[in-house]
Amino acid sequence: MRSEVRWRLCWESELQLAEHNELSDFFRNTYGRMGAFHAKPFEGGRSWAGARPEFRAIGRDADGVAAHVGLLRRFIKVGDVDLLVAELGLYGVRLDLEGLGISFSMRSLYPALQQMGVPFAFGTVRPEMRNHVQRLCGAGLGNIVSGVRIRSTLADMHPDLQPTRLDDDLVFVSPIGRSMDEWPSGTLIERNGPEL
């Protein structure tokens, strides 16, 4: 029988070294299923890949880390509008729990988002995750905004790469302090930093 997932909401500065190591293992296992390249950022106990989160929601059960989502408040530019958002990223669910609806239990994160005073939560999602994200949207947790490209800086500088990249990922938006009608229109989102 599967144990219940308990969520811990914590600031980044509250995590201890052992917790970073445990999360590092979780992310290497979770993202490594897509290839070694995706697991590489989490080597050596590192529990973030691009921008470091400000706040984390960590789901645990009797077997350890079950799920995770990170948050980072930042200003993005949607079209010509500067907009404060809580960027959602570093999302993962342990393989044995996929498809069991654990992501719906992340509703426990919404009071924290409201306390952060952000009008919207925002995240980007690979197109392969469309069905999963659409289930979240169908449950009233957010909306997919289509026809938008996202420009981000690289997390690290490389002499042979441009310092920015342009992606066509899905954009997930969850209204927190404003209605979805107030999300600005625009075909380009400037993240002005690395992806979370």
Summary of the structure (lengths in Angstrom):
residues: 196
radius of gyration: 16.4
end to end distance: 33.7
largest distance: 51.2
contacts: 578
relative contact order: 0.18
helix: 32%
strand: 35%
